[in-house]
């Protein structure tokens, strides 16, 4: 056997693994944070879509029927109504005949607030609002 063969020594292999580990361990931590942010953003989008659907359906209701007590619905992740125990979203619809910004006060306007909360949104309440005009029933 000739002594001219070159190979990596154990010290070089250990140093290389140490450098690779020093780079990849923080990257794995950032990957976890990124997945958490992605999940949070998906839930926010879903809550927004549910609120948008509720507000759009409220615009189809005759204006005189928009007034009344707040109503609460329990929804699954697909936006379908389910019993409270199975729900991931709690949607509270709050009609108000005086808009919340107090700029547009008119008997022909109503503000619909949709409050979305529940386990899917980490029990934080997200509030969406829309002003609906009476264009003549």
C-alpha positions as CSV (number, residue, x, y, z in Angstrom):
1,X,0.0,0.0,0.0
2,X,1.2,3.4,-0.9
3,X,1.1,6.3,1.6
4,X,0.1,8.8,-1.2
5,X,-3.7,8.3,-0.7
6,X,-5.5,11.4,0.7
7,X,-8.6,11.1,2.9
8,X,-10.3,13.2,5.5
9,X,-9.0,12.9,9.0
10,X,-11.4,12.3,11.9
11,X,-10.8,15.9,13.1
12,X,-11.8,17.3,9.7
13,X,-15.0,15.3,9.6
14,X,-16.0,16.3,13.2
15,X,-15.3,20.0,12.4
16,X,-17.4,19.8,9.2
17,X,-20.3,18.2,11.0
18,X,-20.0,20.8,13.7
19,X,-20.2,23.6,11.2
20,X,-23.1,22.0,9.4
21,X,-25.0,21.6,12.7
22,X,-24.3,25.2,13.7
23,X,-26.0,26.3,10.4
24,X,-28.9,23.9,10.2
25,X,-30.1,23.9,13.8
26,X,-31.2,27.6,13.7
27,X,-32.7,27.1,10.3
28,X,-34.9,24.3,11.7
29,X,-36.0,26.7,14.5
30,X,-37.0,29.3,11.9
31,X,-38.9,26.6,9.9
32,X,-41.0,25.9,13.0
33,X,-41.8,29.6,13.4
34,X,-42.7,29.9,9.7
35,X,-45.1,26.9,9.9
36,X,-46.8,28.5,12.9
37,X,-47.2,31.8,11.1
38,X,-48.6,30.0,8.0
39,X,-51.2,28.2,10.2
40,X,-52.2,31.5,11.9
41,X,-52.6,33.2,8.5
42,X,-54.7,30.4,7.1
43,X,-57.0,30.6,10.1
44,X,-57.2,34.4,9.7
45,X,-58.1,34.0,6.0
46,X,-60.8,31.4,6.9
47,X,-62.3,33.7,9.6
48,X,-62.3,36.5,7.1
49,X,-64.1,34.3,4.5
50,X,-66.7,33.3,7.0
51,X,-67.3,36.9,8.0
52,X,-67.5,37.9,4.3
53,X,-70.0,35.2,3.6
54,X,-72.2,36.3,6.6
55,X,-72.0,40.0,5.6
56,X,-72.9,39.2,2.0
57,X,-75.9,37.1,3.0
58,X,-77.0,40.0,5.3
59,X,-77.1,42.3,2.3
60,X,-79.7,40.0,0.7
61,X,-82.0,40.2,3.7
62,X,-84.8,42.9,3.5
63,X,-83.6,46.0,5.4
64,X,-86.4,45.9,8.0
65,X,-85.4,42.5,9.1
66,X,-81.7,43.4,9.8
67,X,-82.5,44.9,13.2
68,X,-82.7,42.8,16.3
69,X,-80.8,41.0,18.9
70,X,-77.3,39.6,18.3
71,X,-77.3,36.0,17.0
72,X,-74.6,33.4,17.6
73,X,-73.8,30.5,15.3
74,X,-71.3,27.7,15.8
75,X,-69.4,26.7,12.7
76,X,-66.9,24.0,11.7
77,X,-63.7,24.7,9.7
78,X,-65.7,24.5,6.5
79,X,-68.1,27.2,7.6
80,X,-71.1,24.8,8.2
81,X,-73.3,25.1,11.3
82,X,-72.6,22.4,13.9
83,X,-73.4,21.9,17.6
84,X,-71.4,24.1,19.9
85,X,-69.3,21.2,21.2
86,X,-68.1,20.4,17.6
87,X,-67.5,24.0,16.6
88,X,-64.1,25.6,15.8
89,X,-65.6,29.1,15.1
90,X,-68.1,31.0,17.1
91,X,-69.8,33.7,14.9
92,X,-71.8,36.5,16.6
93,X,-73.8,38.7,14.3
94,X,-74.5,42.1,15.8
95,X,-76.9,44.4,13.9
96,X,-76.8,48.1,14.9
97,X,-78.8,50.9,13.4
98,X,-76.2,53.4,14.3
99,X,-72.9,52.9,12.5
100,X,-70.0,52.4,14.9
101,X,-67.9,55.2,13.4
102,X,-70.7,57.7,14.3
103,X,-70.0,59.6,11.0
104,X,-72.9,58.3,9.1
105,X,-76.0,58.4,11.3
106,X,-79.1,57.7,9.4
107,X,-82.2,55.6,9.8
108,X,-81.4,54.3,6.3
109,X,-78.1,52.8,7.4
110,X,-77.2,49.9,9.6
111,X,-73.9,48.4,10.6
112,X,-73.5,44.7,10.8
113,X,-70.7,43.5,12.9
114,X,-69.5,39.9,12.6
115,X,-67.4,38.7,15.5
116,X,-65.5,35.5,14.9
117,X,-63.8,33.7,17.8
118,X,-63.3,30.2,19.0
119,X,-60.6,27.6,19.3
120,X,-59.6,27.9,15.6
121,X,-58.6,31.5,16.2
122,X,-56.9,30.8,19.6
123,X,-60.1,32.3,21.2
124,X,-59.1,35.7,20.0
125,X,-62.1,37.7,18.7
126,X,-61.8,39.1,15.2
127,X,-64.4,41.8,14.3
128,X,-65.5,42.5,10.8
129,X,-68.1,45.2,10.0
130,X,-70.0,46.5,7.0
131,X,-72.5,49.3,6.6
132,X,-75.7,48.4,4.8
133,X,-77.9,51.0,3.2
134,X,-81.7,50.8,2.9
135,X,-82.3,51.1,-0.9
136,X,-86.0,50.5,-0.5
137,X,-87.3,47.0,0.4
